[in-house]
Amino acid sequence: MSQNVIKRIYQLDLFRFIAALVVMLYHYLFRGFTADHLSDLSFSALTDYFKYGFLGINIFFIISGFVISLSIKDRSIVKFVISRISRLYPMYWTSVLITFIVILLFGAPRFTAEISQFLYNLTMFQNYIGIESIDGVYWTLFIEMKFYIFIIGTYLVLNKLKEIKLDYLIYTWLTMSVLYLFFYDYYIFRLAKSVFILDWSSYFIAGIIFYQIYKSHLNLKYGLLLLISVIVSVNHTIIETARKARHFNLEFSPEISSGIIIVFYLLMILVACNKLKRLNSSKFVTIGMLTYPLYLIHQKIGYIIFNHFGNDSNKYFVVISTIIFMLSFSYYLTKYYEPKVSGYLKLKLNQLAIKYLKL
């Protein structure tokens, strides 16, 4: 299996695309009209089918835990930082700029944005200083950056002092996550939640465990760790589902939400145990890559399109056309723009690292 670890796992590209598509459909067919007056188009007949689409985010985090574990196998801090910056920022900057321009030209009066807000958003750290994101979907990037900085960053730094197995990161972080369930009201755990993202941590931890299983094999130890992780994840999912029910003033089933998370855990076990070979096709690379721009650009721009061109008589035509446009535009960015810009940025960052860090 050790040779396979370095290969791309195409099933994850497929899962990532499905998760992004589910989130987009959740926003378009449920979220936009149901609360906060974001969209004029109501798809009430489809509400029950798409209202659980918010769980696509949870699935993203599990996949992220797996993929990042794969990317730090050589334990180089500089290489990891360069890979994350060159992978995340070019497409993010482009998406922020496009969304900002669309809001300025067509968003008022429902959607507005300021130049200072735009500039702060370019850092990806606007949430740290209380600046509203240009698009609401960026909140997940804030969680991802915490994962990279406080968890993976700490792990890589400590490995410079003494080699530490990835298992020890799992033990420590999972223990903190379990303790948080019982002591979340204590100041020390509120602080720990902020730093170590203890409300979302179980999903990232699960991804790391799945990677460890993929690298070696499923045994009793990893089975027990996964069981604890899924219990914490289900607890979080139930809380999150109740929060959605209050926000939208609708009934949500915690059993359905929990079932979706458990099903994905089971799918990931099959991937980790190399039992989904039939889905391991390189054809999924493209749709996996377009997931990132699709996720970044679809929401607020989509709502603006709905509000300008949609009405009760043509709403299905508008939503289908918007989905096709978002997929096509994301494909264009992925195919013709992102490789060049990300490759150029990675080259320059590597040159700077060689020059100033003597790598």
C-alpha angles and dihedrals in degrees: 000000000000092000091051092054092075093052124092113264102223095189088069090057089055093046092047092052093048090050092051091047091050091051091049092050090047090055096043102039101033120005101051099059101025098067144007095020095263100141135027094211118095121198097178093154089064098042097105092050098053108026092095092057091104086080089074086083092059089052090051090056093052091051090046091055090053097045096046091050087056093048096054097052091115090049095223112152095197094048091049094050093047092048093050095045094047092045099045111029107054094055091039093053090048092049093048091050094048093046092046092052093047091050092049093049102037111004104084135139096013098037125036136169136186128219091239090052089050092052093048090048091058089070092059086222098089092119090062090065099035098256115147116243118247087233124023094229090072091081089084091058088057088057091046092051090052088053092052097043106038102028110028093028092053091046093051093046092050089050089061088063098040132352109258125189117237087237090070090057088053093049094048099043095043091050090052090048093052093047089050089062090064103031104034092128093061115099094233091056093045086055092045090050090056093050102034098032091234093175091062100023099101092068094053090044090052089053091052091049091050089052091052090051091048091050094050121358144285110278137161093273095054090040091057092045090051091049091054091045094051091049090053091044093051090049090052091045092053091051091046092048091052089051091053091049091055094045096049095032089229136118116263123183113231087197092059092046092048091045091055091053092047091050090054091049088054092049091051091051088056090050093047091049090048093243097132099065092138089066094047096102126145087221088082094063095086096050089045091054095048090055093085099054090039091055093046100048106031107078115056095024088050092052091050090053090050093050094049101041108018132094137153094275098052104023096116092049090050095048094046091047091049092050091050090048093049092049092047095046091047090051091051092050091047096045104039109016114030099054093053097045096040091045091051093048092047091050092051093046091050090050090051091048091051092047101044104022095039093231 
